[in-house]
Amino acid sequence: MRSHLLNESTADLYRRTVTAGVDRVAAKLASTEKPHTGISVDELAPVIASIDLDRPLGDPAAVLDELEEVYLRDAVYFHHPRYLGHLNCPVVIPAVLGEAIMAAVNSSMDTWDQSIGGTLIERRLIDWTAERIGLGPDADGVFTSGGSQSNFHSLLLARDEACRIVLKEAADRGEALTKAELLPKLRIFTSEVSHFSVKKSAAMLGMGYEAVIAVPVDRNRRMDTAALALELESCRAEGLFPMAVVATAGTTDFGSIDPLPEIAALAAEHSAWMHVDAAYGCGLLASPTRRHLLDGIEHADSVTVDYHKSFFQPVSSSAMLVRDRDTLKHATYYADYLNPRRMAEERIPNQVDKSIQTTRRFDALKLWMTLRIMGADGIGGLFDEVVDLAAAGYEVIAAHPRFEVVVRPQLSTLVFRYVPEDASVRPDLVDEANLHARKALFASGEAVVAGTKVDGAQYLKFTLLNPQTTTADIAAVLDLLAAHAEQYLGESLVHA
């Protein structure tokens, strides 16, 4: 079994085996005609369950044949122009090259003595991103597994920074206040259409879901700053503490960007930490034409970015950044066997000192390879293309007689719904028709779209992250959805 270990004696086997795998995937990409085969859970689950994992096939070619049947054939392919579902992007080849290199070398990013070179590359990319955001000379950060972890990490820092400040002020006044007593009084403010990870983070941080105040949005699905101001004032009046305001630069459902300058001013007025969840909208940092849409982000205390969304990187490639590197100490723990305190005193750069993870992949390499081959303008230009596509797609949907669209997009998301010609059809049947259309389309494998609810009603959603997608694709998918919805309504009304 030592023959399977990657080392100097197996380098040729490594080359042949990985090349065979790459050839399989390349052939699959070249021949994929639909984003999905339409296979169901009930069809695929028994096939995988029947495989005896205690009886290895041994031969890599045989395993690749099997993999074709249990994964490659039925995978959802994000590179297909009619994948219009979630925030999944097609990936750029330089990043895939980086993925292959990092998997083989297998650096772990927790300590310098496990990731020489990798540590400095990650730190340089954090500095580059902080410069693009405009966070200032004291900024820092660390790569993460994704936006949810970045939001959690940022709110952990916000919580502990709020506790530090409030407890010190109480002590200066001679008041005996403990952290346990303070936590139930902390509040987080975010828009009603922000990412669910904000509430989930509050619960994991011991504050509970009720610590998150959902601020209403305007007709463009951006946080209503007048409502935020009232909520902040009410918080103070009730003897509570505004711990953080979370602004979103690219909401998952609408791609809407909250008014960042106004939110920053209100957060500063109430001494609240400002976090910007730019997991989706971070592609604007590289945009040659639309960087201004993020104006105000430079005032944030922390920022979430997901390179694996709008920088066209493979999952995972994300980061959280802070304005003041000293706040990262709230997540620091020194372990004698790993990162003893003396290493910090000796200025040895251990990334685990900043991270809430220990063992961690060298995900930064993918972005490094991308920037060194394509450049920031190259990535930003691709993101500009999908934003332009969404603007054109909005006009296509708005002109369609059977669909209504919610809001003109700021980024590359379109939320819409099928509306029957007969206005007397019950609203619940219209909801069911939209749900059915999405499911039927997915089952056909012809295209993938997402869904959500708006004001309690069922809607459909295009998330456009593929520059290869065209308005013709959008129009064709609309026609497919309309046909599925009409068939459902026709059958429902016949049997009513």
RAJO-V239242 format. One record per residue. N is the residue number from 1. RES is the residue in one letter. PHI is phi in degrees with one decimal (* if undefined). Layout:
n:N res:RES phi:PHI
n:N res:RES phi:PHI
This chain:
n:1 res:M phi:*
n:2 res:R phi:-62.4
n:3 res:S phi:-65.2
n:4 res:H phi:-93.3
n:5 res:L phi:-75.1
n:6 res:L phi:-81.3
n:7 res:N phi:-158.8
n:8 res:E phi:-62.9
n:9 res:S phi:-84.9
n:10 res:T phi:-115.5
n:11 res:A phi:-59.1
n:12 res:D phi:-67.4
n:13 res:L phi:-62.5
n:14 res:Y phi:-57.2
n:15 res:R phi:-62.2
n:16 res:R phi:-66.9
n:17 res:T phi:-67.8
n:18 res:V phi:-67.3
n:19 res:T phi:-61.5
n:20 res:A phi:-62.9
n:21 res:G phi:-65.9
n:22 res:V phi:-62.1
n:23 res:D phi:-61.7
n:24 res:R phi:-61.1
n:25 res:V phi:-65.5
n:26 res:A phi:-61.1
n:27 res:A phi:-63.5
n:28 res:K phi:-67.2
n:29 res:L phi:-61.1
n:30 res:A phi:-70.1
n:31 res:S phi:-106.0
n:32 res:T phi:-69.2
n:33 res:E phi:-103.3
n:34 res:K phi:-137.1
n:35 res:P phi:-68.7
n:36 res:H phi:-160.2
n:37 res:T phi:-78.9
n:38 res:G phi:90.4
n:39 res:I phi:-62.3
n:40 res:S phi:-98.3
n:41 res:V phi:-58.2
n:42 res:D phi:-64.7
n:43 res:E phi:-80.0
n:44 res:L phi:-85.3
n:45 res:A phi:-56.1
n:46 res:P phi:-63.8
n:47 res:V phi:-65.1
n:48 res:I phi:-71.5
n:49 res:A phi:-64.2
n:50 res:S phi:-79.6
n:51 res:I phi:-77.7
n:52 res:D phi:-87.6
n:53 res:L phi:-71.3
n:54 res:D phi:-88.9
n:55 res:R phi:-125.7
n:56 res:P phi:-65.7
n:57 res:L phi:-80.3
n:58 res:G phi:81.5
n:59 res:D phi:-81.6
n:60 res:P phi:-57.0
n:61 res:A phi:-64.3
n:62 res:A phi:-66.7
n:63 res:V phi:-67.6
n:64 res:L phi:-64.9
n:65 res:D phi:-60.9
n:66 res:E phi:-64.0
n:67 res:L phi:-62.2
n:68 res:E phi:-57.6
n:69 res:E phi:-78.8
n:70 res:V phi:-103.7
n:71 res:Y phi:-144.6
n:72 res:L phi:-60.6
n:73 res:R phi:-63.6
n:74 res:D phi:-107.7
n:75 res:A phi:-60.9
n:76 res:V phi:-86.2
n:77 res:Y phi:-100.0
n:78 res:F phi:-70.5
n:79 res:H phi:-75.5
n:80 res:H phi:-72.2
n:81 res:P phi:-66.4
n:82 res:R phi:-106.0
n:83 res:Y phi:-84.1
n:84 res:L phi:-127.7
n:85 res:G phi:-88.7
n:86 res:H phi:-92.4
n:87 res:L phi:-80.3
n:88 res:N phi:-114.8
n:89 res:C phi:-107.7
n:90 res:P phi:-66.9
n:91 res:V phi:-105.8
n:92 res:V phi:-88.5
n:93 res:I phi:-61.5
n:94 res:P phi:-56.9
n:95 res:A phi:-71.2
n:96 res:V phi:-66.1
n:97 res:L phi:-60.1
n:98 res:G phi:-60.8
n:99 res:E phi:-60.1
n:100 res:A phi:-64.7
n:101 res:I phi:-67.4
n:102 res:M phi:-66.6
n:103 res:A phi:-67.5
n:104 res:A phi:-74.3
n:105 res:V phi:-75.2
n:106 res:N phi:63.1
n:107 res:S phi:-63.7
n:108 res:S phi:-110.8
n:109 res:M phi:-88.9
n:110 res:D phi:-77.8
n:111 res:T phi:-130.7
n:112 res:W phi:-58.5
n:113 res:D phi:-77.0
n:114 res:Q phi:-113.2
n:115 res:S phi:-148.6
n:116 res:I phi:-58.3
n:117 res:G phi:87.9
n:118 res:G phi:-61.5
n:119 res:T phi:-58.6
n:120 res:L phi:-71.6
n:121 res:I phi:-64.5
n:122 res:E phi:-61.1
n:123 res:R phi:-64.1
n:124 res:R phi:-66.3
n:125 res:L phi:-69.5
n:126 res:I phi:-63.9
n:127 res:D phi:-61.7
n:128 res:W phi:-61.9
n:129 res:T phi:-66.8
n:130 res:A phi:-61.6
n:131 res:E phi:-64.7
n:132 res:R phi:-63.4
n:133 res:I phi:-72.7
n:134 res:G phi:93.8
n:135 res:L phi:-77.8
n:136 res:G phi:101.3
n:137 res:P phi:-70.9
n:138 res:D phi:-96.5
n:139 res:A phi:-74.0
n:140 res:D phi:-162.2
n:141 res:G phi:168.9
n:142 res:V phi:-159.0
n:143 res:F phi:-72.5
n:144 res:T phi:-135.1
n:145 res:S phi:-80.2
n:146 res:G phi:166.3
n:147 res:G phi:-62.3
n:148 res:S phi:-62.8
n:149 res:Q phi:-67.3
n:150 res:S phi:-63.2
n:151 res:N phi:-63.6
n:152 res:F phi:-61.6
n:153 res:H phi:-59.8
n:154 res:S phi:-64.0
n:155 res:L phi:-72.9
n:156 res:L phi:-61.8
n:157 res:L phi:-63.6
n:158 res:A phi:-62.8
n:159 res:R phi:-61.5
n:160 res:D phi:-71.5
n:161 res:E phi:-69.8
n:162 res:A phi:-62.9
n:163 res:C phi:-62.8
n:164 res:R phi:-59.0
n:165 res:I phi:-70.0
n:166 res:V phi:-66.9
n:167 res:L phi:-67.4
n:168 res:K phi:-65.7
n:169 res:E phi:-61.9
n:170 res:A phi:-64.8
n:171 res:A phi:-63.5
n:172 res:D phi:-64.1
n:173 res:R phi:-88.5
n:174 res:G phi:82.0
n:175 res:E phi:-91.5
n:176 res:A phi:-96.4
n:177 res:L phi:-125.7
n:178 res:T phi:-104.6
n:179 res:K phi:-62.9
n:180 res:A phi:-62.3
n:181 res:E phi:-76.0
n:182 res:L phi:-79.0
n:183 res:L phi:-50.9
n:184 res:P phi:-65.6
n:185 res:K phi:-99.2
n:186 res:L phi:-85.0
n:187 res:R phi:-132.1
n:188 res:I phi:-116.7
n:189 res:F phi:-113.2
n:190 res:T phi:-153.5
n:191 res:S phi:-70.7
n:192 res:E phi:-68.2
n:193 res:V phi:-114.5
n:194 res:S phi:-75.9
n:195 res:H phi:-70.1
n:196 res:F phi:-62.4
n:197 res:S phi:-65.2
n:198 res:V phi:-65.3
n:199 res:K phi:-66.2
n:200 res:K phi:-62.6
n:201 res:S phi:-63.3
n:202 res:A phi:-59.7
n:203 res:A phi:-65.8
n:204 res:M phi:-69.4
n:205 res:L phi:-87.2
n:206 res:G phi:81.7
n:207 res:M phi:-103.1
n:208 res:G phi:86.2
n:209 res:Y phi:-59.9
n:210 res:E phi:-68.5
n:211 res:A phi:-74.5
n:212 res:V phi:-96.3
n:213 res:I phi:-98.1
n:214 res:A phi:-83.1
n:215 res:V phi:-91.5
n:216 res:P phi:-58.7
n:217 res:V phi:-115.3
n:218 res:D phi:-84.6
n:219 res:R phi:-67.8
n:220 res:N phi:-95.3
n:221 res:R phi:64.6
n:222 res:R phi:-108.3
n:223 res:M phi:-55.0
n:224 res:D phi:-82.4
n:225 res:T phi:-70.7
n:226 res:A phi:-65.3
n:227 res:A phi:-66.9
n:228 res:L phi:-61.9
n:229 res:A phi:-59.4
n:230 res:L phi:-65.1
n:231 res:E phi:-65.8
n:232 res:L phi:-65.0
n:233 res:E phi:-64.8
n:234 res:S phi:-63.0
n:235 res:C phi:-58.7
n:236 res:R phi:-63.3
n:237 res:A phi:-63.6
n:238 res:E phi:-88.6
n:239 res:G phi:76.5
n:240 res:L phi:-101.9
n:241 res:F phi:-120.8
n:242 res:P phi:-73.9
n:243 res:M phi:-71.4
n:244 res:A phi:-154.3
n:245 res:V phi:-116.1
n:246 res:V phi:-103.7
n:247 res:A phi:-94.1
n:248 res:T phi:-115.8
n:249 res:A phi:-108.5
n:250 res:G phi:111.8
n:251 res:T phi:-68.6
n:252 res:T phi:-61.7
n:253 res:D phi:-78.8
n:254 res:F phi:-118.6
n:255 res:G phi:68.1
n:256 res:S phi:-76.2
n:257 res:I phi:-113.4
n:258 res:D phi:-63.6
n:259 res:P phi:-70.1
n:260 res:L phi:-63.6
n:261 res:P phi:-61.7
n:262 res:E phi:-67.3
n:263 res:I phi:-65.6
n:264 res:A phi:-60.1
n:265 res:A phi:-64.5
n:266 res:L phi:-68.0
n:267 res:A phi:-62.0
n:268 res:A phi:-65.1
n:269 res:E phi:-60.7
n:270 res:H phi:-104.1
n:271 res:S phi:53.9
n:272 res:A phi:-102.9
n:273 res:W phi:-64.0
n:274 res:M phi:-104.9
n:275 res:H phi:-112.4
n:276 res:V phi:-113.8
n:277 res:D phi:-86.9
n:278 res:A phi:-108.4
n:279 res:A phi:-54.6
n:280 res:Y phi:-88.6
n:281 res:G phi:-77.8
n:282 res:C phi:-63.2
n:283 res:G phi:-59.5
n:284 res:L phi:-64.7
n:285 res:L phi:-62.3
n:286 res:A phi:-104.6
n:287 res:S phi:-67.9
n:288 res:P phi:-69.9
n:289 res:T phi:-124.1
n:290 res:R phi:-124.5
n:291 res:R phi:-57.0
n:292 res:H phi:-63.3
n:293 res:L phi:-65.4
n:294 res:L phi:-100.5
n:295 res:D phi:-54.9
n:296 res:G phi:106.0
n:297 res:I phi:-65.3
n:298 res:E phi:-65.8
n:299 res:H phi:-88.7
n:300 res:A phi:-68.0
n:301 res:D phi:-85.1
n:302 res:S phi:-151.6
n:303 res:V phi:-141.3
n:304 res:T phi:-101.0
n:305 res:V phi:-129.6
n:306 res:D phi:-119.9
n:307 res:Y phi:-65.0
n:308 res:H phi:-81.2
n:309 res:K phi:-110.1
n:310 res:S phi:-100.3
n:311 res:F phi:-108.6
n:312 res:F phi:62.0
n:313 res:Q phi:-101.9
n:314 res:P phi:-66.6
n:315 res:V phi:-66.4
n:316 res:S phi:-107.5
n:317 res:S phi:-158.6
n:318 res:S phi:-146.1
n:319 res:A phi:-159.0
n:320 res:M phi:-121.6
n:321 res:L phi:-128.0
n:322 res:V phi:-128.0
n:323 res:R phi:-69.0
n:324 res:D phi:-119.5
n:325 res:R phi:-59.2
n:326 res:D phi:-63.5
n:327 res:T phi:-69.8
n:328 res:L phi:-65.6
n:329 res:K phi:-63.4
n:330 res:H phi:-64.7
n:331 res:A phi:-110.2
n:332 res:T phi:-92.5
n:333 res:Y phi:-141.5
n:334 res:Y phi:-98.8
n:335 res:A phi:-110.0
n:336 res:D phi:-60.1
n:337 res:Y phi:-83.7
n:338 res:L phi:-124.1
n:339 res:N phi:-136.2
n:340 res:P phi:-56.8
n:341 res:R phi:-54.4
n:342 res:R phi:-61.1
n:343 res:M phi:-64.8
n:344 res:A phi:-64.5
n:345 res:E phi:-65.5
n:346 res:E phi:-89.1
n:347 res:R phi:61.8
n:348 res:I phi:-85.0
n:349 res:P phi:-81.6
n:350 res:N phi:-96.8
n:351 res:Q phi:-68.1
n:352 res:V phi:-63.5
n:353 res:D phi:-63.6
n:354 res:K phi:-105.2
n:355 res:S phi:-97.1
n:356 res:I phi:-92.6
n:357 res:Q phi:-101.0
n:358 res:T phi:-106.0
n:359 res:T phi:-59.2
n:360 res:R phi:-152.8
n:361 res:R phi:-70.3
n:362 res:F phi:-86.4
n:363 res:D phi:-64.5
n:364 res:A phi:-63.5
n:365 res:L phi:-61.3
n:366 res:K phi:-62.3
n:367 res:L phi:-66.4
n:368 res:W phi:-57.9
n:369 res:M phi:-62.7
n:370 res:T phi:-63.9
n:371 res:L phi:-67.1
n:372 res:R phi:-73.9
n:373 res:I phi:-96.5
n:374 res:M phi:-96.9
n:375 res:G phi:83.8
n:376 res:A phi:-63.4
n:377 res:D phi:-63.8
n:378 res:G phi:-64.0
n:379 res:I phi:-67.1
n:380 res:G phi:-61.1
n:381 res:G phi:-65.2
n:382 res:L phi:-64.3
n:383 res:F phi:-66.9
n:384 res:D phi:-58.2
n:385 res:E phi:-61.4
n:386 res:V phi:-74.7
n:387 res:V phi:-68.3
n:388 res:D phi:-62.6
n:389 res:L phi:-60.7
n:390 res:A phi:-63.1
n:391 res:A phi:-62.2
n:392 res:A phi:-70.3
n:393 res:G phi:-63.6
n:394 res:Y phi:-57.8
n:395 res:E phi:-66.8
n:396 res:V phi:-64.4
n:397 res:I phi:-68.0
n:398 res:A phi:-61.0
n:399 res:A phi:-85.6
n:400 res:H phi:-75.5
n:401 res:P phi:-69.4
n:402 res:R phi:-110.4
n:403 res:F phi:-130.9
n:404 res:E phi:-123.7
n:405 res:V phi:-111.8
n:406 res:V phi:-74.9
n:407 res:V phi:-148.3
n:408 res:R phi:-67.8
n:409 res:P phi:-75.4
n:410 res:Q phi:-90.0
n:411 res:L phi:-113.1
n:412 res:S phi:-129.3
n:413 res:T phi:-117.1
n:414 res:L phi:-127.2
n:415 res:V phi:-110.1
n:416 res:F phi:-154.0
n:417 res:R phi:-150.6
n:418 res:Y phi:-75.1
n:419 res:V phi:-126.7
n:420 res:P phi:-67.7
n:421 res:E phi:-64.2
n:422 res:D phi:-81.3
n:423 res:A phi:-68.8
n:424 res:S phi:-85.4
n:425 res:V phi:-63.3
n:426 res:R phi:-59.0
n:427 res:P phi:-56.0
n:428 res:D phi:-66.7
n:429 res:L phi:-70.2
n:430 res:V phi:-63.5
n:431 res:D phi:-59.7
n:432 res:E phi:-63.5
n:433 res:A phi:-64.8
n:434 res:N phi:-68.1
n:435 res:L phi:-62.1
n:436 res:H phi:-61.7
n:437 res:A phi:-59.3
n:438 res:R phi:-63.8
n:439 res:K phi:-64.8
n:440 res:A phi:-65.2
n:441 res:L phi:-63.8
n:442 res:F phi:-62.7
n:443 res:A phi:-64.7
n:444 res:S phi:-76.3
n:445 res:G phi:78.4
n:446 res:E phi:-71.3
n:447 res:A phi:-164.5
n:448 res:V phi:-128.5
n:449 res:V phi:-126.0
n:450 res:A phi:-102.7
n:451 res:G phi:-143.6
n:452 res:T phi:-160.3
n:453 res:K phi:-116.6
n:454 res:V phi:-126.7
n:455 res:D phi:51.8
n:456 res:G phi:85.1
n:457 res:A phi:-99.6
n:458 res:Q phi:-82.8
n:459 res:Y phi:-127.2
n:460 res:L phi:-108.6
n:461 res:K phi:-147.8
n:462 res:F phi:-100.3
n:463 res:T phi:-109.7
n:464 res:L phi:-98.2
n:465 res:L phi:-130.6
n:466 res:N phi:-115.5
n:467 res:P phi:-61.6
n:468 res:Q phi:-77.9
n:469 res:T phi:-67.6
n:470 res:T phi:-121.6
n:471 res:T phi:-65.7
n:472 res:A phi:-64.7
n:473 res:D phi:-61.5
n:474 res:I phi:-60.1
n:475 res:A phi:-63.2
n:476 res:A phi:-66.2
n:477 res:V phi:-67.7
n:478 res:L phi:-59.4
n:479 res:D phi:-64.0
n:480 res:L phi:-63.4
n:481 res:L phi:-62.4
n:482 res:A phi:-61.7
n:483 res:A phi:-64.4
n:484 res:H phi:-64.4
n:485 res:A phi:-65.6
n:486 res:E phi:-66.4
n:487 res:Q phi:-62.4
n:488 res:Y phi:-62.9
n:489 res:L phi:-65.1
n:490 res:G phi:-61.3
n:491 res:E phi:-68.8
n:492 res:S phi:-66.9
n:493 res:L phi:-72.2
n:494 res:V phi:-65.9
n:495 res:H phi:-91.4
n:496 res:A phi:-70.0
